């Protein structure tokens, strides 16, 4: 009985992980968390692409889009891509100053 329960839980967990990886990114948290996971795996270009998708989404608030720019800037600064980082910091400031 215990083995059957564990097998069922394992299957349900697998379904959950599969669904979570395939869900469409529509909210700020989705973009932020997915990009963070990719950055942790050192997939920097993918993380940048995910955040940029969120920045283009006008259903997010200006502050949320500014936060995504800020996260891109921090990552690029860490990668010593100073010009690109500065552009994201500037964009973040422009979006945040109107809030």
ChimeraX commands (.cxc) that place a marker at each C-alpha (Angstrom):
marker #1 position 0.00,0.00,0.00 radius 0.5
marker #1 position 2.81,2.42,0.89 radius 0.5
marker #1 position 4.62,1.74,-2.38 radius 0.5
marker #1 position 1.45,2.45,-4.34 radius 0.5
marker #1 position 0.95,5.74,-2.51 radius 0.5
marker #1 position 4.56,6.79,-3.16 radius 0.5
marker #1 position 4.22,5.87,-6.82 radius 0.5
marker #1 position 1.04,7.93,-7.11 radius 0.5
marker #1 position 2.70,10.92,-5.42 radius 0.5
marker #1 position 5.71,10.60,-7.72 radius 0.5
marker #1 position 3.47,10.55,-10.79 radius 0.5
marker #1 position 1.50,13.58,-9.58 radius 0.5
marker #1 position 4.73,15.46,-8.87 radius 0.5
marker #1 position 5.99,14.64,-12.38 radius 0.5
marker #1 position 2.75,15.93,-13.91 radius 0.5
marker #1 position 3.01,19.13,-11.84 radius 0.5
marker #1 position 6.63,19.76,-12.89 radius 0.5
marker #1 position 5.77,19.10,-16.54 radius 0.5
marker #1 position 2.81,21.49,-16.45 radius 0.5
marker #1 position 4.80,24.16,-14.64 radius 0.5
marker #1 position 7.56,24.03,-17.24 radius 0.5
marker #1 position 5.04,24.40,-20.08 radius 0.5
marker #1 position 2.74,27.06,-18.68 radius 0.5
marker #1 position 2.62,30.35,-20.56 radius 0.5
marker #1 position 4.45,33.23,-18.95 radius 0.5
marker #1 position 1.86,35.94,-18.28 radius 0.5
marker #1 position 2.66,37.43,-14.86 radius 0.5
marker #1 position 5.66,39.23,-13.45 radius 0.5
marker #1 position 6.44,36.35,-11.07 radius 0.5
marker #1 position 6.50,33.89,-13.97 radius 0.5
marker #1 position 9.10,35.90,-15.88 radius 0.5
marker #1 position 11.17,36.71,-12.81 radius 0.5
marker #1 position 11.28,33.15,-11.44 radius 0.5
marker #1 position 11.92,31.48,-14.80 radius 0.5
marker #1 position 14.75,33.91,-15.60 radius 0.5
marker #1 position 16.24,33.40,-12.12 radius 0.5
marker #1 position 16.22,29.61,-12.61 radius 0.5
marker #1 position 17.94,29.99,-15.98 radius 0.5
marker #1 position 20.51,32.38,-14.53 radius 0.5
marker #1 position 21.29,29.90,-11.77 radius 0.5
marker #1 position 21.98,27.31,-14.47 radius 0.5
marker #1 position 24.32,29.83,-16.16 radius 0.5
marker #1 position 22.00,30.09,-19.17 radius 0.5
marker #1 position 22.39,33.86,-19.27 radius 0.5
marker #1 position 21.12,34.49,-22.82 radius 0.5
marker #1 position 17.95,32.52,-22.09 radius 0.5
marker #1 position 17.41,34.46,-18.86 radius 0.5
marker #1 position 17.87,37.73,-20.74 radius 0.5
marker #1 position 15.38,36.62,-23.41 radius 0.5
marker #1 position 12.76,35.65,-20.82 radius 0.5
marker #1 position 13.05,38.99,-19.00 radius 0.5
marker #1 position 12.92,40.87,-22.30 radius 0.5
marker #1 position 9.68,39.06,-23.17 radius 0.5
marker #1 position 8.25,40.33,-19.90 radius 0.5
marker #1 position 9.47,43.86,-20.58 radius 0.5
marker #1 position 7.61,43.85,-23.90 radius 0.5
marker #1 position 4.40,42.71,-22.23 radius 0.5
marker #1 position 2.34,45.83,-21.55 radius 0.5
marker #1 position 0.02,44.05,-19.14 radius 0.5
marker #1 position 2.80,44.37,-16.55 radius 0.5
marker #1 position 3.06,47.59,-14.61 radius 0.5
marker #1 position 5.88,50.04,-15.23 radius 0.5
marker #1 position 7.43,49.07,-11.89 radius 0.5
marker #1 position 7.37,45.39,-12.79 radius 0.5
marker #1 position 8.95,46.10,-16.15 radius 0.5
marker #1 position 11.51,48.33,-14.42 radius 0.5
marker #1 position 12.36,45.48,-12.05 radius 0.5
marker #1 position 12.96,43.15,-15.00 radius 0.5
marker #1 position 15.28,45.75,-16.55 radius 0.5
marker #1 position 17.06,46.06,-13.21 radius 0.5
marker #1 position 17.55,42.28,-12.98 radius 0.5
marker #1 position 18.96,42.26,-16.53 radius 0.5
marker #1 position 21.32,45.08,-15.58 radius 0.5
marker #1 position 22.57,43.25,-12.49 radius 0.5
marker #1 position 23.18,40.06,-14.47 radius 0.5
marker #1 position 24.99,41.90,-17.26 radius 0.5
marker #1 position 27.10,43.81,-14.72 radius 0.5
marker #1 position 28.11,40.48,-13.19 radius 0.5
marker #1 position 29.09,39.33,-16.69 radius 0.5
marker #1 position 31.12,42.56,-17.16 radius 0.5
marker #1 position 28.95,43.71,-20.07 radius 0.5
marker #1 position 28.90,47.27,-18.80 radius 0.5
marker #1 position 27.34,49.08,-21.78 radius 0.5
marker #1 position 24.41,46.68,-21.99 radius 0.5
marker #1 position 23.97,46.82,-18.22 radius 0.5
marker #1 position 23.88,50.63,-18.31 radius 0.5
marker #1 position 21.12,50.58,-20.95 radius 0.5
marker #1 position 18.97,48.35,-18.74 radius 0.5
marker #1 position 19.64,50.52,-15.66 radius 0.5
marker #1 position 18.65,53.64,-17.64 radius 0.5
marker #1 position 15.46,51.97,-18.91 radius 0.5
marker #1 position 14.64,50.85,-15.38 radius 0.5
marker #1 position 15.05,54.38,-14.05 radius 0.5
marker #1 position 12.87,55.88,-16.81 radius 0.5
marker #1 position 10.04,53.44,-16.12 radius 0.5
marker #1 position 10.25,53.77,-12.32 radius 0.5
marker #1 position 10.38,57.56,-12.16 radius 0.5
marker #1 position 6.83,57.87,-13.45 radius 0.5
marker #1 position 5.38,55.71,-10.68 radius 0.5
marker link #1:1,2 radius 0.2
marker link #1:2,3 radius 0.2
marker link #1:3,4 radius 0.2
marker link #1:4,5 radius 0.2
marker link #1:5,6 radius 0.2
marker link #1:6,7 radius 0.2
marker link #1:7,8 radius 0.2
marker link #1:8,9 radius 0.2
marker link #1:9,10 radius 0.2
marker link #1:10,11 radius 0.2
marker link #1:11,12 radius 0.2
marker link #1:12,13 radius 0.2
marker link #1:13,14 radius 0.2
marker link #1:14,15 radius 0.2
marker link #1:15,16 radius 0.2
marker link #1:16,17 radius 0.2
marker link #1:17,18 radius 0.2
marker link #1:18,19 radius 0.2
marker link #1:19,20 radius 0.2
marker link #1:20,21 radius 0.2
marker link #1:21,22 radius 0.2
marker link #1:22,23 radius 0.2
marker link #1:23,24 radius 0.2
marker link #1:24,25 radius 0.2
marker link #1:25,26 radius 0.2
marker link #1:26,27 radius 0.2
marker link #1:27,28 radius 0.2
marker link #1:28,29 radius 0.2
marker link #1:29,30 radius 0.2
marker link #1:30,31 radius 0.2
marker link #1:31,32 radius 0.2
marker link #1:32,33 radius 0.2
marker link #1:33,34 radius 0.2
marker link #1:34,35 radius 0.2
marker link #1:35,36 radius 0.2
marker link #1:36,37 radius 0.2
marker link #1:37,38 radius 0.2
marker link #1:38,39 radius 0.2
marker link #1:39,40 radius 0.2
marker link #1:40,41 radius 0.2
marker link #1:41,42 radius 0.2
marker link #1:42,43 radius 0.2
marker link #1:43,44 radius 0.2
marker link #1:44,45 radius 0.2
marker link #1:45,46 radius 0.2
marker link #1:46,47 radius 0.2
marker link #1:47,48 radius 0.2
marker link #1:48,49 radius 0.2
marker link #1:49,50 radius 0.2
marker link #1:50,51 radius 0.2
marker link #1:51,52 radius 0.2
marker link #1:52,53 radius 0.2
marker link #1:53,54 radius 0.2
marker link #1:54,55 radius 0.2
marker link #1:55,56 radius 0.2
marker link #1:56,57 radius 0.2
marker link #1:57,58 radius 0.2
marker link #1:58,59 radius 0.2
marker link #1:59,60 radius 0.2
marker link #1:60,61 radius 0.2
marker link #1:61,62 radius 0.2
marker link #1:62,63 radius 0.2
marker link #1:63,64 radius 0.2
marker link #1:64,65 radius 0.2
marker link #1:65,66 radius 0.2
marker link #1:66,67 radius 0.2
marker link #1:67,68 radius 0.2
marker link #1:68,69 radius 0.2
marker link #1:69,70 radius 0.2
marker link #1:70,71 radius 0.2
marker link #1:71,72 radius 0.2
marker link #1:72,73 radius 0.2
marker link #1:73,74 radius 0.2
marker link #1:74,75 radius 0.2
marker link #1:75,76 radius 0.2
marker link #1:76,77 radius 0.2
marker link #1:77,78 radius 0.2
marker link #1:78,79 radius 0.2
marker link #1:79,80 radius 0.2
marker link #1:80,81 radius 0.2
marker link #1:81,82 radius 0.2
marker link #1:82,83 radius 0.2
marker link #1:83,84 radius 0.2
marker link #1:84,85 radius 0.2
marker link #1:85,86 radius 0.2
marker link #1:86,87 radius 0.2
marker link #1:87,88 radius 0.2
marker link #1:88,89 radius 0.2
marker link #1:89,90 radius 0.2
marker link #1:90,91 radius 0.2
marker link #1:91,92 radius 0.2
marker link #1:92,93 radius 0.2
marker link #1:93,94 radius 0.2
marker link #1:94,95 radius 0.2
marker link #1:95,96 radius 0.2
marker link #1:96,97 radius 0.2
marker link #1:97,98 radius 0.2
marker link #1:98,99 radius 0.2
view
